Amino acid sequence: MKAEVSTRSGGQVLVDALRIHGVERAFCVPGESYLDVLNALHDAADDIELIICRQEGGAAYMAEAYGKMTGKPGICFVTRGPGATNASVGVHTAFQDSTPMILFIGQVARDQMEREAFQEIDYRRMFGQMAKWVVEIDDASRIPELLSQAFHRAVNGRPGPVVVALPEDMLTDKVSVADTPAYKRVETYVGEPQLEELLGLLSKAERPMVVAGGGGWTAQAVADLRTFSEAFTLPIAASFRCQDLFDNTHPNYAGDLGLAAGPKLIKHMGDCDLLISIGARLGEMTTGAYTLIDIPVPKQTLVHIHPGAEELGRVYHATLPINASVAGFLSQAKRLKPQATPVWEKWTKTAHADYLDNLMHPQTPGPVQMGDVMEWLRGHLAPDAILTTGAGNYSAWAHRFYQYRTFRTQLGPTNGSMGYGVPAAIAAKITDRNRTVVAFAGDGCFLMNGQELATAMQYDARVIFLVINNGMYGTIRMHQERSYPGRVSGTQLTNPDFAALARSYGLHGETIEATADFAPAFERCEASGKPALIEIRIDPEALTPKMSLTQIREQAKAQGR
């Protein structure tokens, strides 16, 4: 049976394709280069909610966060040139985080190309290493075909971002073309010989460790991981910023690898004799700058399960490489049973006990104790509450001292991108309004996308934003003191009154300067009936949970730096 053919503008064909592919929401900053798409979206408002953002970086982050939360491609529209360059930060985040996303960019007219026309950029060259695929559609009749390919590429294999450039005049062309069906997600599975080999490796192991991470996870895959872990009493560690893939309160949870990794977990990684990586690339942050696993041949027996064939053998030579999607592998692994009683029960119990020890927070300088704040949040927030972070030393508090209990309760960029937490939280709240969403941001991190508070107000996204203010770019200051003690340059900040700034946008705003003030302020935010912000003014000496600024400096001087 042939699909119905109708005559439509390119912009209308594109929006009809978005409908077919199940797009329910798109994030944008408008531009004259894709006016015909905006015109078509006007009539599609009942099907596709258009979220208008204040800067393309914020819009791209929102689309990426939506992709993380739902597993469906996050959709972002921006204009050419400056719009695309601003949005590139979200594309880079989606690539390193393996998040499905499609960035649509308005482009100069076809008859103006290769002249350095107004805001012209060659997007294939610009995004070449930053996206799974970059395409410029120069024929409106090919929109259904190429969008079908874009959606399939974004979700299948290792998920990631696709960039689609849309010449302005192409969008106004009238064409008669049939639509394609909706994209299909493809799961890849592991063969029986590989499952038998995995069982054999498990039967010989004494100190196994599983690392869960990467993209492509689903709620069912998370449940299957738990079943697999419980059947074999396997300890589960989370890769960097993937802590919500396994219940942190479960007796098999061993902690998270990354900047806040516990020293005993790092030792367990070195001592384990069988390392099973499910979905994780085992990148720099997860492996302690590639020090926890030898390159190219690990001393641990390595089983590496990854949906991208190109990742297997890229850095590490695995004893058993398995090219399978996370969901596909775990749907089979959950049915496996031990050939004998595992001998590592004590090993798993020790790993969890060490994780709990690392959860104990230290006393830090100043009247605000972030450890106490995190302990209160652990007890107060519902298990399905979502925490978002950007990048900075402040994020260690949310990583190390909070317990993620259910899937998709943590949204953070594994590429260490500042400015992510605010727009990601807004996207999360718009996507699921019944869940509490708390955004963590440092003073430097917040002001990279603080303008999106206007978006939160416009769409009544009742996020509670926490701005941890220490008057500096804290992470860089930490490294500065370690390498050049006492020589402060380029890291000092002069900040606004963040609570007053929030109130100027229409939010509820609070400022606290003592630990005891936090809980009442947070509860007032919850009761305010609107988006809210709490500025937490902390002592600059409280630079890390482990060491003060002065201690870092003095240690560096003692080492002769």
C-alpha positions in Angstrom: 0.0 0.0 0.0 1.5 3.3 -1.1 1.8 6.2 1.4 -0.4 9.2 0.7 1.4 12.0 -1.2 0.6 15.7 -0.7 2.1 19.0 -1.7 3.6 20.9 1.2 6.4 23.3 2.0 9.7 21.8 3.2 9.0 23.2 6.7 5.6 21.5 6.8 7.1 18.2 5.6 9.6 18.4 8.4 7.1 19.2 11.1 4.8 16.4 9.8 7.8 14.0 10.1 8.4 15.1 13.7 4.8 14.2 14.5 5.2 10.8 12.9 8.4 10.1 14.8 6.6 10.9 18.1 8.2 14.2 19.0 6.2 15.8 21.8 8.4 18.7 22.6 11.1 20.8 21.0 13.4 23.5 22.5 14.4 26.5 20.5 15.7 30.0 20.1 13.9 31.4 17.0 15.6 32.6 13.9 14.7 34.0 10.6 16.5 31.1 8.9 13.8 28.6 9.8 10.6 30.7 9.8 8.7 28.1 7.7 9.3 25.5 10.4 8.0 27.9 13.0 5.0 28.6 10.8 4.3 24.8 10.6 4.8 24.4 14.3 2.1 27.0 14.9 -0.5 24.5 13.6 1.1 21.6 15.4 0.9 23.1 18.8 -1.5 20.5 20.1 1.0 17.8 19.3 4.4 19.4 19.7 5.1 21.8 22.6 7.6 24.4 21.6 9.8 25.6 24.5 11.2 29.0 23.8 14.6 29.5 25.5 16.8 32.5 26.1 20.1 31.3 24.7 20.9 28.5 22.3 23.3 26.8 24.8 20.4 26.6 27.3 18.1 25.2 24.6 20.6 22.5 23.5 21.2 21.5 27.2 17.4 21.2 27.6 17.1 19.0 24.6 20.0 16.8 25.8 18.5 16.5 29.3 15.2 15.5 27.7 17.0 12.8 25.7 18.7 11.5 28.8 15.4 11.3 30.7 13.2 9.7 28.0 15.6 7.8 25.8 14.0 9.6 22.8 15.9 12.1 20.8 15.9 15.6 22.3 14.9 18.1 19.6 16.5 21.5 19.4 16.0 24.3 16.8 18.5 27.2 16.4 19.4 29.6 13.8 22.6 29.7 11.7 26.0 30.9 12.6 26.0 32.3 16.2 23.0 30.2 17.1 24.8 27.0 16.0 28.0 27.9 17.8 26.1 28.6 21.0 24.3 25.3 20.7 27.4 23.3 20.1 28.0 22.9 23.8 24.9 20.8 24.0 26.0 18.6 21.1 29.3 18.0 22.7 27.6 17.0 25.9 25.2 14.6 24.0 28.2 13.0 22.2 30.3 12.3 25.3 27.2 11.3 27.3 25.8 9.0 24.6 22.5 10.9 24.6 20.1 10.8 21.6 19.5 14.3 20.3 18.8 16.1 17.0 19.9 19.7 16.5 18.2 21.4 13.6 20.0 24.5 12.3 18.6 27.1 9.9 21.1 27.6 7.1 21.8 30.3 4.4 19.9 29.9 1.1 21.4 27.5 -1.3 22.3 30.1 -3.9 24.4 32.0 -1.3 26.6 29.1 -0.1 30.4 29.2 -0.4 30.4 33.0 -0.4 30.8 33.4 3.4 27.2 34.8 3.4 25.7 36.3 6.5 26.3 33.8 9.4 27.3 31.0 7.0 29.1 28.0 8.4 29.9 24.6 6.9 28.2 22.4 9.6 29.7 19.2 8.3 33.2 20.5 9.1 32.1 22.3 12.3 30.4 19.3 13.9 32.3 16.5 12.2 33.9 15.1 15.3 31.2 16.2 17.6 28.1 14.4 16.3 27.2 10.9 15.0 26.1 12.3 11.7 25.8 15.7 10.1 23.6 16.3 7.1 22.5 19.3 5.1 19.2 18.8 3.3 19.3 20.6 0.0 16.2 18.9 -1.5 12.9 19.2 0.4 11.6 16.0 -1.2 14.3 14.1 0.8 13.2 15.4 4.2 11.2 12.3 5.2 14.1 10.0 4.1 16.8 11.9 5.8 14.9 12.6 9.0 14.1 8.9 9.3 17.9 8.3 9.0 18.6 11.0 11.6 16.2 9.5 14.2 17.5 5.9 13.6 21.1 7.1 13.9 20.4 9.1 17.1 19.0 6.1 19.1 20.6 3.0 17.6 24.1 1.6 18.4 25.8 4.0 20.7 23.2 6.8 21.1 24.3 10.3 20.3 23.6 13.6 18.6 22.7 14.2 14.9 23.0 17.7 13.3 20.6 18.6 10.5 21.2 21.8 8.5 18.2 23.4 6.8 18.8 25.9 4.0 16.3 28.7 4.4 15.0 28.5 0.8 14.7 24.7 0.8 12.2 25.0 3.6 9.9 27.2 1.5 10.0 24.9 -1.6 6.7 23.1 -2.3 7.1 19.4 -2.9 4.9 16.3 -3.3 6.4 13.6 -1.2 5.3 10.7 0.9 6.1 10.4 4.6 8.0 7.6 6.1 6.9 5.5 9.1 8.1 6.2 12.6 11.7 5.2 13.4 12.3 1.8 15.1 14.7 1.2 17.9 17.0 -1.8 17.4 18.4 -3.8 20.3 21.4 -5.9 19.8 21.9 -9.1 21.7 24.8 -11.3 22.9 25.3 -14.8 21.4 25.0 -18.0 23.4 28.8 -18.8 23.1 29.6 -15.4 24.7 27.1 -16.0 27.5 28.7 -19.4 28.2 32.2 -17.7 28.2 30.9 -15.1 30.6 29.6 -17.8 33.0 33.0 -19.5 32.8 34.8 -16.4 33.7 32.4 -15.8 36.6 33.0 -19.3 37.9 36.8 -18.7 38.1 36.5 -15.2 39.6 37.2 -14.5 43.3 36.8 -10.6 43.3 34.5 -9.5 40.5 33.3 -5.9 40.0 30.7 -4.6 37.6 30.8 -1.0 36.3 27.5 0.3 34.9 27.4 3.4 32.7 27.0 5.0 29.3 23.8 5.7 27.4 20.9 3.6 26.1 19.6 2.6 29.5 15.9 2.0 30.2 14.0 1.3 33.4 13.7 -2.3 32.4 17.5 -2.5 31.9 18.0 -1.1 35.3 15.7 -3.7 36.8 17.5 -6.5 34.8 20.9 -5.3 36.2 19.5 -5.6 39.7 18.3 -9.2 38.9 21.7 -10.1 37.4 23.6 -8.6 40.4 21.4 -10.3 43.0 21.7 -13.7 41.3 25.5 -13.6 41.5 25.9 -11.3 44.5 27.9 -9.0 42.2 29.1 -5.6 43.5 28.0 -2.7 41.2 29.9 0.5 40.7 28.6 3.4 38.7 30.6 5.1 36.1 31.0 8.9 36.3 27.6 10.6 36.8 25.7 7.4 36.2 24.8 6.7 39.8 21.1 6.4 39.2 21.6 3.1 37.3 21.6 1.1 40.5 19.9 1.7 43.8 22.6 3.3 46.0 20.9 1.8 49.2 21.1 -1.7 47.8 23.6 -4.0 49.7 25.4 -4.7 46.4 26.1 -1.1 45.5 29.9 -0.3 45.7 29.9 3.5 44.9 30.6 5.7 42.0 33.8 6.1 40.0 34.8 9.6 39.1 36.0 12.8 40.8 34.3 11.9 44.1 35.3 8.2 44.1 36.1 6.7 47.5 39.7 5.6 48.0 38.6 2.1 49.0 36.5 1.7 45.8 39.6 2.8 43.9 41.5 0.0 45.7 38.8 -2.5 44.9 39.1 -1.6 41.3 42.8 -2.4 41.4 42.2 -5.6 43.4 39.4 -7.1 41.4 40.2 -10.0 39.1 37.1 -9.8 36.9 35.9 -6.5 35.6 32.5 -6.4 33.8 31.8 -3.1 32.2 28.2 -2.7 31.0 27.6 0.2 28.7 30.5 2.3 30.1 33.3 3.4 27.7 35.7 3.4 30.7 36.8 6.9 29.9 39.2 9.3 31.7 36.9 10.3 34.6 35.7 6.8 35.4 39.2 5.3 35.3 41.0 8.0 37.3 42.8 9.5 34.2 43.3 5.9 32.8 45.3 4.8 35.9 42.8 2.2 37.3 43.0 -0.1 34.3 46.2 -0.8 32.4 46.4 0.1 28.7 46.1 -1.7 26.4 45.8 -5.0 28.3 44.2 -4.7 31.7 45.6 -6.9 34.6 41.9 -7.6 35.4 40.0 -10.0 33.2 37.9 -7.6 31.3 34.4 -8.2 29.9 33.4 -5.1 27.9 29.8 -4.8 26.8 29.1 -1.8 24.6 26.6 -0.9 21.9 29.2 0.7 19.7 31.5 -1.8 18.0 34.0 1.0 17.4 34.5 1.3 21.2 35.5 -2.3 21.8 39.3 -2.5 21.6 39.6 1.2 21.2 41.5 1.7 24.5 41.3 -1.6 26.3 41.9 -5.1 24.9 39.0 -7.1 26.5 39.2 -10.8 27.3 35.5 -10.9 26.2 34.3 -8.0 24.1 30.5 -8.0 23.5 28.9 -5.8 21.0 25.4 -5.5 22.4 23.0 -2.8 23.6 22.7 -2.4 27.4 19.0 -3.5 27.3 19.7 -6.4 25.0 22.6 -7.8 27.0 20.8 -7.5 30.4 17.6 -9.0 29.1 19.7 -12.2 28.6 22.1 -11.8 31.5 19.2 -11.6 34.0 18.4 -15.2 33.2 21.9 -16.5 34.0 22.4 -18.6 37.1 25.6 -19.3 39.0 27.2 -22.6 38.3 28.2 -22.8 41.9 27.8 -20.7 45.0 29.8 -17.4 44.5 32.8 -17.2 46.7 32.8 -13.4 46.8 29.9 -12.6 49.2 32.3 -11.1 51.7 34.0 -9.0 49.0 30.6 -7.5 48.0 29.6 -6.8 51.6 33.0 -5.1 52.2 32.6 -3.0 49.0 29.2 -1.7 50.2 30.4 -1.1 53.7 33.2 1.0 52.3 30.7 2.9 50.2 28.7 3.7 53.4 31.9 4.8 55.1 32.6 7.2 52.3 29.1 8.6 52.7 30.0 10.0 56.1 30.6 13.7 55.6 33.5 15.7 57.2 33.3 19.0 59.0 34.4 21.9 56.7 35.2 25.5 57.5 32.4 28.0 57.9 28.9 28.2 59.3 27.3 26.3 56.4 28.0 22.6 56.4 27.1 21.2 53.0 27.4 17.7 54.4 24.6 18.4 56.8 22.6 19.9 53.9 23.1 16.8 51.8 22.1 14.5 54.8 18.9 16.5 55.2 18.1 16.2 51.5 18.7 12.5 51.6 16.1 12.1 54.2 13.7 14.7 52.9 13.5 14.2 49.1 11.3 11.4 47.6 13.1 8.5 45.9 12.1 9.8 42.5 13.4 13.4 43.0 15.7 14.5 40.2 19.0 16.2 41.0 20.9 18.1 38.3 24.5 19.4 38.3 26.8 21.2 36.0 30.5 21.2 36.6 32.5 22.5 39.6 33.8 21.4 43.0 30.3 22.0 44.4 29.0 19.0 42.4 31.0 16.6 44.6 28.5 17.2 47.4 25.6 15.9 45.1 27.7 13.0 43.8 29.3 11.7 47.0 26.7 12.6 49.7 23.4 11.9 48.0 21.9 8.4 47.4 20.2 7.9 44.1 17.5 5.3 44.4 15.6 5.1 41.2 16.3 5.4 37.5 16.8 8.9 35.9 17.1 10.8 39.1 20.6 12.2 38.2 21.3 14.5 35.3 24.8 15.7 35.0 27.2 16.1 32.0 30.0 13.5 31.8 31.9 16.0 29.6 32.2 18.3 32.6 30.3 21.1 31.0 29.5 24.2 33.1 26.1 25.8 32.9 24.2 22.5 32.5 22.3 22.1 35.7 19.9 25.0 35.4 18.5 24.3 31.9 18.6 20.5 32.5 16.5 20.9 35.6 13.9 23.0 33.7 13.7 20.4 30.9 13.3 17.7 33.6 10.5 19.5 35.3 8.6 20.2 32.1 9.0 16.6 31.1 7.7 15.2 34.4 5.9 17.9 36.5 5.0 15.4 39.3 8.6 15.0 40.4 10.6 17.3 42.6 13.6 18.7 40.7 16.6 20.2 42.4 19.3 22.0 40.4 22.8 22.3 41.9 25.0 25.1 40.6 28.1 26.9 41.7 28.2 30.7 41.4 30.3 30.5 38.3 28.3 27.6 36.8 24.9 29.3 37.5 25.7 32.5 35.6 26.6 30.6 32.4 22.9 29.8 31.9 21.1 31.8 34.7 19.0 33.6 32.0 17.0 30.4 31.7 15.2 31.4 34.9 13.0 33.3 32.6 12.2 30.1 30.8 11.4 28.4 34.1 8.9 31.2 34.9 7.4 31.2 31.4 6.6 27.5 31.6 5.9 27.3 35.3 8.8 24.8 35.8 8.9 24.7 39.6 12.5 23.7 40.0 14.3 24.5 43.2 17.7 26.0 42.2 20.6 25.8 44.8 23.4 28.2 44.1 26.5 27.4 46.1 28.4 30.7 46.2 32.0 30.8 47.3 33.1 33.8 45.1 35.4 31.9 42.8 35.8 29.4 40.0 36.4 26.7 42.7 37.7 23.8 40.6 40.3 25.9 38.8 41.3 27.6 42.1 41.8 24.2 43.6 44.1 23.2 40.7 45.8 26.6 40.8 46.6 26.2 44.5 48.0 22.7 43.9 50.3 23.8 41.1 50.9 27.5 41.8 50.2 27.9 45.6 49.2 31.5 46.5 49.4 32.8 43.0 45.7 33.6 42.4 44.9 34.6 38.9 41.8 34.5 36.8 39.6 32.7 39.3 38.1 35.5 41.5 34.4 36.4 41.0 32.3 39.3 42.0 28.7 38.0 42.2 25.2 39.5 42.3 22.7 38.9 45.0 21.4 35.6 43.5 18.2 35.5 45.6 17.4 39.1 44.5 18.2 38.2 40.9 15.8 35.3 41.2 13.0 37.5 42.6 13.5 39.9 39.7 12.6 37.1 37.4 9.5 36.3 39.5 10.9 33.4 41.4 10.8 32.8 45.1 14.3 33.7 46.4 16.1 32.8 49.6 19.6 33.4 51.0 21.2 31.3 53.8 24.4 31.7 55.6 24.1 29.0 58.3 23.2 25.3 58.1 20.2 25.6 60.3 18.6 28.0 57.9 18.6 25.6 55.0 15.7 23.2 55.8 13.2 26.0 56.5 14.2 27.9 53.4 13.9 24.7 51.3 10.4 24.0 52.7 9.3 27.6 52.0 10.5 27.1 48.4 8.4 23.9 48.1 5.4 25.8 49.4 5.8 28.9 47.3 3.9 27.5 44.3 6.5 28.8 41.8 10.2 28.2 40.8 12.5 29.0 43.6 16.2 29.7 44.3 18.3 29.4 47.4 21.7 31.1 47.5 23.9 29.2 49.9 26.9 31.3 50.9 29.7 29.1 51.9 33.2 29.9 53.3 35.8 30.1 50.4 38.0 27.9 52.6 35.4 25.0 52.2 36.8 24.3 48.7 36.5 20.5 48.8 34.9 18.0 51.2 38.3 16.6 52.0 40.7 19.7 52.2 40.3 23.4 52.8 41.8 26.0 50.5 44.6 26.7 53.0 45.4 23.0 53.5 45.7 22.5 49.7 48.0 25.5 49.5 50.2 24.4 52.4 50.5 20.9 51.1 51.6 22.2 47.7 54.2 24.4 49.3 55.5 21.5 51.5 56.0 19.5 48.3 58.1 22.4 46.9 55.7 23.7 44.3 
